[in-house]
Amino acid sequence: MKQIQMVDLVTQYEKIKSEVNEATQNVFQTAQFINGPEVKTFQADLEKYLAVKHVIPCANGTDALQIALMALGLNPGDEVITSDFTFAATVEVIGLLKLTPILVDVRGDNFNIDICKMEAAITPKTKAIIPVHLFGQCANMDAVMEVAKRHNLFVLEDTAQAIGAKYFHENGKTSSAGTIGHIGTTSFFPSKNLGCYGDGGAIFTNDDELAAIMRSIVNHGMGERYYYERLGVNSRLDSVQAAVLRIKLGHLDDYIVARQKAAAYYSNFFSDFDNVEPPFIANYSTHVFHQYTLKIEGLDQFALQDFIKSKGIPAMIYYPMPLHTQKAYGAENFNHEDFPVTNALCKTVISLPMHTELDEEQLSYICNAMKEFLNK
Ligand SMILES: *Cc1c(COP(=O)(O)O)cnc(C)c1O
């Protein structure tokens, strides 16, 4: 059996080696490393794939969030609401811009922001909401947008874990994750569902005005050449990464199917255990399984992690600590009792190996090791 990894990027590369090598060699040979034709082609391909008007490539998913927030013209002290149960970057950028992060508890089923608690957290200072499509499944965006509209708030979708997921609106329409709010952002970190071979990110919007502002921000706030209209940053996707991404975007739908197949194998197996809850599948979203995360009641997650590790199986606790307990994000401003769901999730979740290259032999081996521990 092939060694089991959380993510197997080497095997994935072997399968697309000739395409990737040709595309990247071409960049080396033309030496157009910055803003070369590959960047424009990938941008156009991704706009088409997502059915969104503007894709703005940038250096990573954290920059994408920061640039999106910078474009909104907010003032220090304005409040931005986001999820307590997410990767730190989502909250970090709010603080970096001297905005006030307001963390909200999540739902126990889909791990995404709790809409009722989100609405209850809105104050006159609230300017934006950042729902996170955690682990590959959309937050309930119709509900988010309805609340945002009523309170006149911007919505930024953190789509770093859910590129390619589809959202089914109540009115029968379908949207790609990241194209529903005012702005969507994503990361092309290697282990993300659409990952490059280094760092990369992108911002999506259907709003022409916001797109123009963000294109300026990624390039030092420049308008006309050498006229600086606003404070910006230097955040670019380089041409080598764009070439890799252009090739991998062509495989993204197959990659999603491969993840969904592995997830179906796991979920079928774990449905037999009373204390194990496989991932919830919402009727309003597909799940692209950036992570396959089980909730297991009455168990020492770390003992499980150690046990399967001793059998050569990696597993991760995403996330072991609620963000409201973190010093960097103003832990003293939050009341621990306001986050019962996140507090409990941090003690019950475990993410199993999930990637595009898992085969049945590996899946069966992982499931049997889990069974051995669960039946002890
Ligand atoms: C990965 C990730 C980011 C940050 O992306 P980077 O490219 O690593 O900067 C932001 N938000 C979420 C939810 C993520 O998973």
PDBQT file of the ligand as one rigid body, heavy atoms in Angstrom, charges set to zero:
ROOT
HETATM    1  C1  LIG A 401      -5.895  28.870   3.858  1.00  0.00    +0.000 C 
HETATM    2  C2  LIG A 401      -6.884  29.811   4.346  1.00  0.00    +0.000 A 
HETATM    3  C3  LIG A 401      -6.672  31.209   4.306  1.00  0.00    +0.000 A 
HETATM    4  C4  LIG A 401      -5.345  31.826   3.965  1.00  0.00    +0.000 C 
HETATM    5  O1  LIG A 401      -4.790  31.501   2.748  1.00  0.00    +0.000 OA
HETATM    6  P1  LIG A 401      -3.214  31.682   2.527  1.00  0.00    +0.000 P 
HETATM    7  O2  LIG A 401      -3.064  31.505   1.043  1.00  0.00    +0.000 OA
HETATM    8  O3  LIG A 401      -2.522  30.627   3.309  1.00  0.00    +0.000 OA
HETATM    9  O4  LIG A 401      -2.830  33.054   2.949  1.00  0.00    +0.000 OA
HETATM   10  C5  LIG A 401      -7.705  32.041   4.694  1.00  0.00    +0.000 A 
HETATM   11  N1  LIG A 401      -8.873  31.541   5.123  1.00  0.00    +0.000 NA
HETATM   12  C6  LIG A 401      -9.116  30.226   5.209  1.00  0.00    +0.000 A 
HETATM   13  C7  LIG A 401     -10.444  29.747   5.692  1.00  0.00    +0.000 C 
HETATM   14  C8  LIG A 401      -8.123  29.309   4.841  1.00  0.00    +0.000 A 
HETATM   15  O5  LIG A 401      -8.370  28.003   4.935  1.00  0.00    +0.000 OA
ENDROOT
TORSDOF 0
